[in-house]
Amino acid sequence: MKQIAVASILLIVSSAATAQDCPAAPDHTDDISGVLAQIQQADTEQAARALSSQLWEFWADAPDESAQAVLDRGMSRLRASDLSGAIEDFNKLIAYCPSYAEGYNQRAFANYLRHDFKAALPDLDKAIELSPNHVAAISGRALTLLGLRRIEEAREALNDALELNPWLSERHLLATGGPLEPPGQDI
């Protein structure tokens, strides 16, 4: 029993030390704001989509090579539908870099794909706390809240995301007949 307690303490201490070793994520706040401003001025959805891909370059820029390798491997596992493996990688990334928003966002996405909306929501909230203009996390939060049948909160989150990027494909959820159609418009 003592060995288990000692092992647990060592694991906690090594996790804390590991998190202290992670450098701060690159600050792309101004770059992201600039791209969002361009998206808001875009004339077409296609133009906005091209700009949106630039956002992913900023969000997926991990704090160091080790974090980048874990993020890239987790995202590869996501694409291969290895959700458990992806979550394992994102758990490692979050333990190493707890102030890096994309680790939380990607783990939330993996849980969303597993339809584990309750697990996804706190990660999305943390990603948004760390990166307030993370449109993907905000729209993911809207979809997660919709999955939880928290319609009014989902509608509000989607409207928040659309303020940043009015071209999001999820905007159609607010259209007449859509699951997030504003109240009173269904008559």
LUMMI-600975 format. One record per residue: x, y, z of N, C-alpha, C in turn. Coordinates in nm, 3 decimals, decimal comma. Atoms other than C-alpha are relative to their C-alpha. Example, Ala and Ser with C-alpha at 12.3 -4.5 7.8 and 13.67 -1.06 7.14 Angstrom:
// LUMMI-600975
+---------+---------+---------+---------+---------+---------+---------+---------+---------+
!    n_c1 !    n_c2 !    n_c3 !   ca_c1 !   ca_c2 !   ca_c3 !    c_c1 !    c_c2 !    c_c3 !
+---------+---------+---------+---------+---------+---------+---------+---------+---------+
!   0,089 !  -0,119 !   0,000 !   1,230 !  -0,450 !   0,780 !   0,090 !   0,120 !   0,000 !
!  -0,082 !  -0,119 !  -0,006 !   1,367 !  -0,106 !   0,714 !  -0,077 !   0,109 !   0,073 !
+---------+---------+---------+---------+---------+---------+---------+---------+---------+
END
This chain:
// LUMMI-600975
+---------+---------+---------+---------+---------+---------+---------+---------+---------+
!    n_c1 !    n_c2 !    n_c3 !   ca_c1 !   ca_c2 !   ca_c3 !    c_c1 !    c_c2 !    c_c3 !
+---------+---------+---------+---------+---------+---------+---------+---------+---------+
!   0,082 !  -0,119 !   0,000 !   0,000 !   0,000 !   0,000 !   0,086 !   0,125 !   0,000 !
!  -0,092 !  -0,113 !  -0,005 !   0,287 !   0,233 !   0,085 !   0,063 !   0,027 !  -0,136 !
!  -0,062 !  -0,014 !   0,131 !   0,445 !   0,165 !  -0,254 !  -0,095 !   0,071 !  -0,098 !
!   0,099 !  -0,063 !   0,087 !   0,124 !   0,268 !  -0,431 !  -0,008 !   0,149 !   0,030 !
!   0,007 !  -0,141 !  -0,039 !   0,107 !   0,592 !  -0,234 !   0,125 !   0,075 !  -0,046 !
!  -0,125 !  -0,063 !   0,043 !   0,473 !   0,670 !  -0,307 !   0,001 !   0,015 !  -0,152 !
!   0,006 !  -0,006 !   0,147 !   0,424 !   0,589 !  -0,676 !  -0,095 !   0,111 !  -0,045 !
!   0,095 !  -0,105 !   0,034 !   0,120 !   0,819 !  -0,688 !   0,059 !   0,138 !   0,022 !
!  -0,062 !  -0,129 !  -0,030 !   0,311 !   1,103 !  -0,525 !   0,107 !   0,032 !  -0,105 !
!  -0,103 !  -0,022 !   0,102 !   0,602 !   1,057 !  -0,768 !  -0,062 !   0,037 !  -0,134 !
!   0,068 !  -0,031 !   0,126 !   0,362 !   1,063 !  -1,063 !  -0,051 !   0,144 !   0,002 !
!   0,050 !  -0,137 !  -0,011 !   0,202 !   1,386 !  -0,939 !   0,115 !   0,100 !  -0,007 !
!  -0,116 !  -0,091 !   0,001 !   0,541 !   1,549 !  -0,875 !   0,061 !   0,006 !  -0,140 !
!  -0,060 !  -0,001 !   0,134 !   0,676 !   1,441 !  -1,215 !  -0,091 !   0,070 !  -0,100 !
!   0,092 !  -0,072 !   0,088 !   0,362 !   1,571 !  -1,388 !   0,012 !   0,150 !   0,019 !
!  -0,014 !  -0,143 !  -0,027 !   0,400 !   1,907 !  -1,216 !   0,132 !   0,052 !  -0,056 !
!  -0,130 !  -0,042 !   0,053 !   0,767 !   1,924 !  -1,310 !  -0,005 !   0,006 !  -0,152 !
!   0,013 !   0,001 !   0,145 !   0,683 !   1,833 !  -1,669 !  -0,075 !   0,123 !  -0,048 !
!   0,079 !  -0,118 !   0,040 !   0,422 !   2,108 !  -1,691 !   0,084 !   0,126 !   0,011 !
!  -0,086 !  -0,117 !  -0,016 !   0,681 !   2,357 !  -1,565 !   0,104 !   0,008 !  -0,112 !
!  -0,099 !   0,002 !   0,107 !   0,915 !   2,252 !  -1,848 !  -0,056 !   0,049 !  -0,133 !
!   0,062 !  -0,043 !   0,125 !   0,668 !   2,346 !  -2,121 !   0,009 !   0,153 !  -0,011 !
!  -0,005 !  -0,146 !   0,017 !   0,739 !   2,694 !  -2,257 !  -0,139 !   0,053 !  -0,036 !
!   0,127 !  -0,062 !   0,038 !   0,459 !   2,939 !  -2,323 !  -0,023 !  -0,022 !  -0,149 !
!   0,036 !   0,014 !   0,140 !   0,274 !   2,886 !  -2,647 !   0,029 !   0,131 !  -0,072 !
!  -0,021 !  -0,124 !   0,074 !   0,359 !   3,134 !  -2,922 !  -0,125 !   0,088 !   0,006 !
!   0,113 !  -0,093 !  -0,008 !   0,141 !   3,445 !  -2,894 !  -0,038 !   0,046 !  -0,141 !
!   0,050 !  -0,035 !   0,133 !  -0,055 !   3,469 !  -3,217 !  -0,125 !   0,087 !   0,007 !
!   0,123 !  -0,077 !  -0,020 !  -0,326 !   3,695 !  -3,076 !  -0,022 !   0,104 !  -0,109 !
!   0,015 !  -0,104 !   0,102 !  -0,261 !   3,982 !  -3,318 !  -0,023 !  -0,060 !  -0,138 !
!   0,017 !   0,067 !   0,129 !  -0,229 !   3,746 !  -3,615 !  -0,143 !  -0,053 !  -0,015 !
!   0,135 !   0,056 !   0,002 !  -0,556 !   3,574 !  -3,526 !  -0,102 !   0,112 !  -0,016 !
!   0,093 !  -0,113 !   0,012 !  -0,734 !   3,907 !  -3,482 !   0,001 !   0,056 !  -0,141 !
!  -0,010 !  -0,048 !   0,138 !  -0,606 !   4,019 !  -3,822 !  -0,071 !  -0,090 !  -0,099 !
!   0,068 !   0,094 !   0,090 !  -0,728 !   3,704 !  -3,995 !  -0,150 !   0,006 !   0,021 !
!   0,143 !  -0,009 !  -0,028 !  -1,065 !   3,728 !  -3,821 !  -0,059 !   0,127 !  -0,063 !
!   0,048 !  -0,124 !   0,063 !  -1,099 !   4,088 !  -3,942 !  -0,014 !  -0,018 !  -0,150 !
!   0,009 !   0,027 !   0,144 !  -1,028 !   3,972 !  -4,298 !  -0,118 !  -0,091 !  -0,031 !
!   0,114 !   0,092 !   0,021 !  -1,282 !   3,689 !  -4,265 !  -0,130 !   0,077 !   0,007 !
!   0,123 !  -0,079 !  -0,015 !  -1,545 !   3,936 !  -4,148 !  -0,026 !   0,088 !  -0,121 !
!   0,013 !  -0,084 !   0,119 !  -1,480 !   4,143 !  -4,461 !  -0,010 !  -0,082 !  -0,129 !
!   0,001 !   0,086 !   0,119 !  -1,478 !   3,843 !  -4,699 !  -0,133 !   0,011 !  -0,073 !
!   0,120 !  -0,011 !   0,084 !  -1,723 !   3,860 !  -4,988 !  -0,069 !  -0,133 !  -0,023 !
!   0,057 !   0,132 !   0,026 !  -1,775 !   3,486 !  -5,022 !   0,043 !  -0,100 !   0,107 !
!  -0,034 !   0,107 !  -0,094 !  -1,773 !   3,173 !  -4,811 !   0,133 !  -0,063 !  -0,039 !
!  -0,125 !   0,060 !   0,047 !  -1,491 !   3,035 !  -5,027 !   0,121 !   0,084 !   0,044 !
!  -0,109 !  -0,088 !  -0,043 !  -1,272 !   3,338 !  -4,952 !   0,021 !  -0,011 !   0,151 !
!  -0,009 !   0,013 !  -0,146 !  -1,351 !   3,307 !  -4,582 !   0,063 !  -0,132 !   0,039 !
!  -0,059 !   0,132 !  -0,030 !  -1,261 !   2,936 !  -4,584 !   0,151 !   0,001 !  -0,018 !
!  -0,145 !  -0,007 !   0,024 !  -0,920 !   3,008 !  -4,732 !   0,069 !   0,073 !   0,115 !
!  -0,056 !  -0,074 !  -0,114 !  -0,857 !   3,259 !  -4,455 !  -0,007 !  -0,083 !   0,128 !
!   0,017 !   0,081 !  -0,121 !  -0,988 !   3,019 !  -4,190 !   0,111 !  -0,103 !   0,016 !
!  -0,109 !   0,098 !  -0,011 !  -0,717 !   2,768 !  -4,274 !   0,124 !   0,063 !   0,062 !
!  -0,112 !  -0,068 !  -0,064 !  -0,464 !   3,031 !  -4,165 !  -0,014 !  -0,004 !   0,153 !
!   0,021 !   0,005 !  -0,145 !  -0,622 !   3,026 !  -3,818 !   0,055 !  -0,130 !   0,057 !
!  -0,048 !   0,129 !  -0,049 !  -0,541 !   2,656 !  -3,784 !   0,151 !  -0,004 !   0,009 !
!  -0,147 !  -0,006 !  -0,008 !  -0,175 !   2,730 !  -3,856 !   0,043 !   0,062 !   0,133 !
!  -0,033 !  -0,066 !  -0,128 !  -0,172 !   2,959 !  -3,550 !  -0,038 !  -0,088 !   0,118 !
!   0,046 !   0,081 !  -0,113 !  -0,377 !   2,737 !  -3,320 !   0,084 !  -0,124 !   0,019 !
!  -0,074 !   0,126 !  -0,007 !  -0,176 !   2,427 !  -3,405 !   0,151 !   0,021 !   0,010 !
!  -0,141 !  -0,030 !  -0,020 !   0,159 !   2,598 !  -3,340 !   0,031 !  -0,024 !   0,148 !
!  -0,022 !   0,041 !  -0,138 !   0,260 !   2,414 !  -3,023 !   0,121 !   0,072 !   0,061 !
!  -0,105 !  -0,072 !  -0,071 !   0,494 !   2,558 !  -2,758 !   0,143 !  -0,045 !  -0,030 !
!  -0,136 !   0,048 !   0,032 !   0,794 !   2,338 !  -2,848 !  -0,012 !  -0,126 !  -0,085 !
!  -0,002 !   0,117 !   0,089 !   0,900 !   2,041 !  -3,060 !  -0,067 !  -0,121 !   0,063 !
!   0,061 !   0,115 !  -0,067 !   0,793 !   1,784 !  -2,801 !  -0,152 !   0,010 !  -0,002 !
!   0,145 !  -0,022 !   0,001 !   0,446 !   1,933 !  -2,770 !  -0,054 !  -0,013 !  -0,142 !
!   0,044 !   0,008 !   0,140 !   0,422 !   1,965 !  -3,149 !  -0,011 !  -0,144 !  -0,046 !
!   0,002 !   0,142 !   0,040 !   0,506 !   1,597 !  -3,196 !  -0,122 !  -0,071 !   0,059 !
!   0,116 !   0,064 !  -0,064 !   0,237 !   1,490 !  -2,947 !  -0,129 !   0,050 !  -0,064 !
!   0,119 !  -0,056 !   0,066 !  -0,021 !   1,727 !  -3,101 !  -0,017 !  -0,062 !  -0,138 !
!   0,009 !   0,055 !   0,136 !   0,059 !   1,607 !  -3,454 !  -0,040 !  -0,146 !   0,002 !
!   0,035 !   0,142 !  -0,008 !   0,042 !   1,241 !  -3,352 !  -0,147 !  -0,016 !   0,041 !
!   0,140 !   0,008 !  -0,041 !  -0,291 !   1,296 !  -3,173 !  -0,094 !   0,037 !  -0,114 !
!   0,085 !  -0,041 !   0,111 !  -0,435 !   1,477 !  -3,474 !   0,000 !  -0,106 !  -0,111 !
!  -0,006 !   0,111 !   0,097 !  -0,315 !   1,195 !  -3,703 !  -0,089 !  -0,115 !   0,045 !
!   0,085 !   0,106 !  -0,053 !  -0,487 !   0,947 !  -3,476 !  -0,148 !   0,037 !  -0,016 !
!   0,139 !  -0,044 !   0,022 !  -0,805 !   1,157 !  -3,496 !  -0,042 !  -0,029 !  -0,143 !
!   0,033 !   0,022 !   0,142 !  -0,794 !   1,144 !  -3,876 !  -0,016 !  -0,148 !  -0,032 !
!   0,008 !   0,145 !   0,020 !  -0,748 !   0,766 !  -3,854 !  -0,112 !  -0,063 !   0,083 !
!   0,111 !   0,044 !  -0,086 !  -1,050 !   0,741 !  -3,619 !   0,046 !  -0,082 !   0,121 !
!  -0,051 !   0,061 !  -0,122 !  -0,829 !   0,617 !  -3,334 !  -0,025 !   0,100 !   0,113 !
!   0,038 !  -0,102 !  -0,097 !  -1,017 !   0,827 !  -3,081 !   0,064 !  -0,023 !   0,136 !
!  -0,063 !   0,029 !  -0,130 !  -0,881 !   0,650 !  -2,773 !   0,148 !   0,038 !  -0,003 !
!  -0,140 !  -0,036 !   0,013 !  -0,524 !   0,689 !  -2,896 !   0,019 !   0,151 !  -0,006 !
!  -0,007 !  -0,146 !   0,009 !  -0,587 !   1,054 !  -2,981 !  -0,019 !   0,063 !   0,138 !
!   0,025 !  -0,054 !  -0,134 !  -0,729 !   1,123 !  -2,636 !   0,121 !  -0,025 !   0,091 !
!  -0,121 !   0,029 !  -0,077 !  -0,426 !   0,953 !  -2,482 !   0,109 !   0,103 !  -0,031 !
!  -0,100 !  -0,100 !   0,037 !  -0,198 !   1,187 !  -2,677 !  -0,037 !   0,138 !   0,052 !
!   0,040 !  -0,133 !  -0,046 !  -0,401 !   1,495 !  -2,590 !   0,007 !   0,010 !   0,153 !
!  -0,021 !   0,001 !  -0,146 !  -0,396 !   1,393 !  -2,222 !   0,146 !   0,031 !   0,033 !
!  -0,143 !  -0,024 !  -0,021 !  -0,015 !   1,386 !  -2,244 !   0,034 !   0,146 !  -0,031 !
!  -0,027 !  -0,138 !   0,039 !  -0,009 !   1,722 !  -2,421 !  -0,049 !   0,098 !   0,107 !
!   0,056 !  -0,087 !  -0,104 !  -0,234 !   1,883 !  -2,158 !   0,081 !  -0,010 !   0,129 !
!  -0,082 !   0,016 !  -0,121 !  -0,026 !   1,736 !  -1,874 !   0,133 !   0,075 !  -0,016 !
!  -0,127 !  -0,066 !   0,025 !   0,289 !   1,876 !  -2,035 !  -0,017 !   0,152 !  -0,017 !
!   0,022 !  -0,142 !   0,030 !   0,146 !   2,211 !  -2,154 !  -0,143 !   0,040 !   0,038 !
!   0,137 !  -0,029 !  -0,043 !  -0,162 !   2,292 !  -1,944 !  -0,052 !   0,139 !  -0,038 !
!   0,049 !  -0,132 !   0,040 !  -0,178 !   2,649 !  -2,072 !  -0,007 !   0,014 !  -0,152 !
!   0,009 !   0,002 !   0,147 !  -0,187 !   2,550 !  -2,443 !  -0,141 !  -0,041 !  -0,040 !
!   0,143 !   0,019 !   0,028 !  -0,545 !   2,583 !  -2,567 !  -0,029 !  -0,116 !  -0,095 !
!   0,033 !   0,100 !   0,102 !  -0,521 !   2,346 !  -2,862 !  -0,004 !  -0,142 !   0,054 !
!   0,009 !   0,133 !  -0,061 !  -0,459 !   2,043 !  -2,641 !  -0,141 !  -0,028 !   0,049 !
!   0,137 !   0,015 !  -0,050 !  -0,796 !   2,099 !  -2,477 !  -0,100 !  -0,006 !  -0,116 !
!   0,093 !  -0,002 !   0,113 !  -0,969 !   2,180 !  -2,806 !   0,000 !  -0,134 !  -0,073 !
!  -0,007 !   0,127 !   0,073 !  -0,844 !   1,863 !  -2,975 !  -0,055 !  -0,116 !   0,084 !
!   0,057 !   0,106 !  -0,084 !  -0,930 !   1,642 !  -2,677 !  -0,153 !   0,012 !   0,002 !
!   0,145 !  -0,021 !   0,007 !  -1,278 !   1,799 !  -2,678 !  -0,055 !  -0,054 !  -0,130 !
!   0,047 !   0,048 !   0,130 !  -1,311 !   1,721 !  -3,048 !  -0,005 !  -0,153 !  -0,002 !
!   0,001 !   0,147 !  -0,005 !  -1,214 !   1,357 !  -2,991 !  -0,117 !  -0,050 !   0,084 !
!   0,114 !   0,041 !  -0,083 !  -1,470 !   1,330 !  -2,712 !  -0,132 !   0,031 !  -0,069 !
!   0,121 !  -0,032 !   0,077 !  -1,730 !   1,503 !  -2,929 !  -0,027 !  -0,110 !  -0,102 !
!   0,017 !   0,107 !   0,099 !  -1,670 !   1,243 !  -3,200 !  -0,046 !  -0,131 !   0,064 !
!   0,046 !   0,118 !  -0,075 !  -1,727 !   0,975 !  -2,934 !  -0,139 !   0,022 !   0,058 !
!   0,129 !  -0,040 !  -0,055 !  -2,054 !   1,153 !  -2,846 !   0,004 !   0,010 !   0,152 !
!  -0,016 !  -0,022 !  -0,143 !  -1,916 !   1,211 !  -2,497 !   0,002 !   0,152 !   0,022 !
!   0,014 !  -0,145 !  -0,005 !  -2,045 !   1,567 !  -2,485 !   0,034 !   0,056 !   0,139 !
!  -0,031 !  -0,046 !  -0,136 !  -2,013 !   1,592 !  -2,107 !   0,150 !   0,011 !   0,023 !
!  -0,146 !  -0,009 !  -0,013 !  -1,639 !   1,525 !  -2,132 !   0,055 !   0,111 !  -0,088 !
!  -0,050 !  -0,102 !   0,094 !  -1,597 !   1,763 !  -2,427 !  -0,019 !   0,142 !   0,053 !
!   0,036 !  -0,137 !  -0,038 !  -1,762 !   2,068 !  -2,269 !   0,104 !   0,068 !   0,090 !
!  -0,100 !  -0,069 !  -0,083 !  -1,510 !   2,144 !  -1,989 !   0,129 !   0,031 !  -0,076 !
!  -0,120 !  -0,026 !   0,080 !  -1,223 !   2,112 !  -2,236 !  -0,021 !   0,119 !  -0,094 !
!   0,029 !  -0,115 !   0,086 !  -1,391 !   2,357 !  -2,473 !   0,000 !   0,129 !   0,081 !
!  -0,001 !  -0,119 !  -0,087 !  -1,449 !   2,599 !  -2,188 !   0,144 !   0,042 !   0,033 !
!  -0,140 !  -0,031 !  -0,032 !  -1,079 !   2,575 !  -2,096 !   0,072 !   0,056 !  -0,123 !
!  -0,064 !  -0,050 !   0,123 !  -0,967 !   2,622 !  -2,458 !  -0,041 !   0,145 !  -0,026 !
!   0,050 !  -0,136 !   0,022 !  -1,185 !   2,934 !  -2,485 !   0,056 !   0,095 !   0,106 !
!  -0,061 !  -0,083 !  -0,105 !  -1,056 !   3,064 !  -2,152 !   0,143 !   0,038 !  -0,038 !
!  -0,139 !  -0,023 !   0,038 !  -0,699 !   3,029 !  -2,281 !   0,015 !   0,075 !  -0,132 !
!  -0,005 !  -0,063 !   0,133 !  -0,778 !   3,152 !  -2,634 !  -0,141 !   0,049 !  -0,035 !
!   0,138 !  -0,049 !   0,011 !  -1,093 !   3,369 !  -2,629 !  -0,054 !   0,016 !  -0,143 !
!   0,047 !  -0,013 !   0,139 !  -1,107 !   3,412 !  -3,010 !   0,015 !  -0,130 !  -0,078 !
!  -0,014 !   0,131 !   0,066 !  -1,071 !   3,040 !  -3,085 !  -0,137 !  -0,039 !  -0,057 !
!   0,131 !   0,020 !   0,063 !  -1,364 !   3,024 !  -3,326 !  -0,038 !  -0,148 !  -0,005 !
!   0,031 !   0,143 !   0,008 !  -1,336 !   2,648 !  -3,368 !  -0,046 !  -0,054 !   0,135 !
!   0,042 !   0,045 !  -0,134 !  -1,360 !   2,592 !  -2,992 !  -0,138 !   0,056 !   0,034 !
!   0,129 !  -0,062 !  -0,031 !  -1,653 !   2,834 !  -2,966 !  -0,112 !  -0,069 !  -0,079 !
!   0,103 !   0,070 !   0,078 !  -1,844 !   2,670 !  -3,252 !  -0,011 !  -0,145 !   0,045 !
!   0,005 !   0,135 !  -0,056 !  -1,748 !   2,329 !  -3,111 !  -0,080 !  -0,004 !   0,128 !
!   0,080 !  -0,010 !  -0,124 !  -1,896 !   2,440 !  -2,782 !  -0,148 !   0,005 !  -0,035 !
!   0,141 !  -0,006 !   0,043 !  -2,219 !   2,526 !  -2,964 !  -0,050 !  -0,138 !  -0,040 !
!   0,041 !   0,134 !   0,044 !  -2,232 !   2,182 !  -3,125 !  -0,009 !  -0,096 !   0,118 !
!   0,002 !   0,085 !  -0,118 !  -2,152 !   2,014 !  -2,794 !  -0,124 !   0,029 !   0,085 !
!   0,122 !  -0,036 !  -0,075 !  -2,428 !   2,206 !  -2,616 !  -0,125 !  -0,050 !  -0,073 !
!   0,112 !   0,056 !   0,076 !  -2,664 !   2,105 !  -2,897 !  -0,010 !  -0,150 !   0,027 !
!  -0,001 !   0,144 !  -0,031 !  -2,559 !   1,743 !  -2,836 !  -0,054 !  -0,029 !   0,139 !
!   0,052 !   0,014 !  -0,136 !  -2,647 !   1,794 !  -2,470 !  -0,145 !   0,049 !   0,012 !
!   0,138 !  -0,052 !   0,007 !  -2,985 !   1,941 !  -2,576 !  -0,018 !   0,128 !   0,082 !
!   0,005 !  -0,129 !  -0,069 !  -2,900 !   2,274 !  -2,412 !  -0,010 !   0,108 !  -0,108 !
!   0,024 !  -0,074 !   0,123 !  -3,052 !   2,462 !  -2,703 !   0,029 !   0,149 !   0,013 !
!  -0,020 !  -0,144 !  -0,013 !  -3,053 !   2,820 !  -2,575 !   0,149 !   0,034 !   0,015 !
!  -0,144 !  -0,022 !  -0,016 !  -2,688 !   2,798 !  -2,464 !   0,074 !  -0,028 !  -0,131 !
!  -0,061 !   0,033 !   0,129 !  -2,596 !   2,635 !  -2,797 !  -0,021 !   0,115 !  -0,099 !
!   0,031 !  -0,113 !   0,089 !  -2,767 !   2,917 !  -2,987 !   0,089 !   0,120 !   0,035 !
!  -0,083 !  -0,112 !  -0,045 !  -2,581 !   3,177 !  -2,779 !   0,147 !  -0,021 !  -0,039 !
!  -0,140 !   0,031 !   0,036 !  -2,243 !   3,005 !  -2,832 !   0,021 !   0,012 !  -0,150 !
!  -0,014 !  -0,010 !   0,145 !  -2,303 !   2,979 !  -3,205 !  -0,003 !   0,146 !  -0,045 !
!   0,002 !  -0,143 !   0,033 !  -2,394 !   3,347 !  -3,223 !   0,133 !   0,066 !   0,036 !
!  -0,131 !  -0,053 !  -0,038 !  -2,070 !   3,426 !  -3,038 !   0,105 !  -0,035 !  -0,107 !
!  -0,095 !   0,043 !   0,103 !  -1,874 !   3,224 !  -3,296 !  -0,024 !   0,075 !  -0,130 !
!   0,032 !  -0,069 !   0,125 !  -2,057 !   3,391 !  -3,585 !   0,037 !   0,148 !   0,005 !
!  -0,050 !  -0,138 !  -0,010 !  -1,962 !   3,734 !  -3,452 !   0,144 !   0,007 !  -0,046 !
!  -0,140 !   0,004 !   0,041 !  -1,602 !   3,632 !  -3,511 !   0,015 !  -0,044 !  -0,145 !
!  -0,005 !   0,051 !   0,137 !  -1,661 !   3,438 !  -3,834 !  -0,142 !  -0,024 !  -0,049 !
!   0,138 !   0,013 !   0,047 !  -1,998 !   3,499 !  -4,002 !  -0,018 !  -0,105 !  -0,110 !
!   0,007 !   0,098 !   0,108 !  -1,915 !   3,238 !  -4,269 !   0,005 !  -0,144 !   0,047 !
!  -0,006 !   0,138 !  -0,049 !  -1,903 !   2,932 !  -4,045 !  -0,112 !  -0,084 !  -0,060 !
!   0,104 !   0,088 !   0,057 !  -2,088 !   2,639 !  -4,200 !  -0,110 !  -0,028 !   0,102 !
!   0,099 !   0,026 !  -0,105 !  -2,265 !   2,591 !  -3,866 !  -0,109 !   0,107 !   0,005 !
!   0,100 !  -0,108 !   0,000 !  -2,456 !   2,916 !  -3,933 !  -0,137 !  -0,051 !  -0,046 !
!   0,126 !   0,055 !   0,052 !  -2,717 !   2,705 !  -4,111 !  -0,084 !  -0,064 !   0,110 !
!   0,077 !   0,055 !  -0,112 !  -2,818 !   2,556 !  -3,776 !  -0,100 !   0,101 !   0,055 !
!   0,089 !  -0,107 !  -0,048 !  -2,980 !   2,894 !  -3,699 !  -0,110 !   0,034 !  -0,100 !
!   0,097 !  -0,031 !   0,105 !  -3,182 !   2,900 !  -4,023 !  -0,138 !  -0,056 !   0,035 !
!   0,136 !   0,049 !  -0,018 !  -3,556 !   2,844 !  -4,037 !  -0,003 !  -0,151 !  -0,017 !
!   0,007 !   0,145 !   0,002 !  -3,620 !   2,480 !  -3,958 !   0,123 !  -0,068 !   0,058 !
!  -0,123 !   0,055 !  -0,058 !  -3,270 !   2,435 !  -3,815 !  -0,018 !  -0,028 !   0,148 !
!   0,015 !   0,036 !  -0,142 !  -3,217 !   2,287 !  -3,469 !   0,022 !   0,116 !   0,096 !
!  -0,024 !  -0,116 !  -0,086 !  -3,106 !   2,626 !  -3,333 !  -0,076 !   0,122 !  -0,050 !
!   0,083 !  -0,111 !   0,050 !  -3,369 !   2,834 !  -3,509 !  -0,044 !   0,086 !   0,119 !
!   0,042 !  -0,087 !  -0,112 !  -3,438 !   3,140 !  -3,291 !  -0,147 !  -0,020 !   0,034 !
!   0,139 !   0,019 !  -0,041 !  -3,759 !   3,111 !  -3,088 !  -0,091 !   0,104 !  -0,067 !
!   0,099 !  -0,089 !   0,058 !  -4,069 !   3,260 !  -3,241 !   0,006 !   0,008 !  -0,152 !
!  -0,010 !  -0,002 !   0,143 !  -3,953 !   3,205 !  -3,598 !  -0,053 !  -0,129 !  -0,064 !
!   0,050 !   0,129 !   0,050 !  -4,109 !   2,861 !  -3,630 !  -0,147 !   0,003 !  -0,032 !
!   0,143 !  -0,013 !   0,025 !  -4,459 !   2,995 !  -3,687 !  -0,027 !   0,026 !  -0,145 !
+---------+---------+---------+---------+---------+---------+---------+---------+---------+
END
